Amino acid sequence: MPTFSAYDGTKLAYHVCGDGPPGPPGPPVVCLPGGPMQASAYLGGLGGLSAHRQLIMLDLRGTGESATPEDPDSYRCDRLVDDVEALREHLGLDRMDLLAHSAGANLAALYVGRHPERVSKLALITPSTRAVGIEITGDVRRATAQLRQDEPWFAAAFAALEAIVAGRATDDCWQAVAPFFYGRWDEVAQAHQAAEDGQTNKEAATAFAAEGAFAPEATRTALALFRQPVLLLAGEVDLGAPPRAMAEFTELFPNAELVIQPGAGHFPWLDDADRFVAATAAFLVREGIGGGCEQPDGPTASRLTPTPNPGRRAAP
């Protein structure tokens, strides 16, 4: 398992997935997992994306094969930015394509804010919005959940969602709403969800969003100056990153597009791997603009496929 040293000496691990397409090797895509603070194993091969680009899957400190740091405060999201930068330097990349899922998008946003010149493309997959201060209301989550009302598990799951929105969440409630996070609540989805607890560092997850981790106004200002290509991919029925919130997120960038995957939840590569890979690979192989970071001179270009339904789940 390849490792490198973080700024404080903590040994961090990453997984190399695939070789990309035949021919001369191209630069890899650095992937940041969500959770928050979940081992990168849950990403798998992102539905076969590794056949199009080699993927570097980082295990954040204290997760997966990475070591536990001496300072638990170093789990805070803004402090993890230095780990991403250390990985880039270790890989010898002047610039990198960066892909982040769910809570990992908070880290990606902070990294772009601090090191915009080091990112050539940014792909945010069903991203959390905490770093940019976009609120996802209970009404939006309810509306998204209602899209699943014909599912056999809906009644129990929706009752649990109502309790969560009302501030009466229990562990049983969170377990009951799990089907809302997947486009299909089949054996694959259930096994994927069952592995989550064993892959997540709960102490680190608590520290990830501790006071001082995020400065939304400053981050929004920085993202408005980032002119490299950005993809936001939302699941049509995702409670955690509902399309309505993803459209708002997209508008923070001057050169971004929003793709909504039909029928997908929070893990779109599990719900329809072919559709997910087609959209993501097309973005990653497309020629980008030059420039780096400067004042935007026009409105954000958004592409909605198909017309989004309001809201639905995400990592709150």
Secondary structure by P-SEA (a helix, b strand, c coil): cbbbbccccbbbbbbbccccccccccbbbbbbbcccccccccccccccccccbbbbbbbccccccbbbbccccccccccaaaaaaaaaaaacccccbbbbccaaaaaaaaaaacccccccbbbbcccccccccccccaaaaaaaaaccccccccaaaaaaaaaaaaccccaaaaaaacccccccccaaaaaaaaacccccaaaaaaaccccccccaaaaaaaaaacccbbbbbbbcccccccaaaaaaaaaccccbbbbbbcccccccccccaaaaaaaaaaaaaccccccccccccccbbbbbcccccccccccc
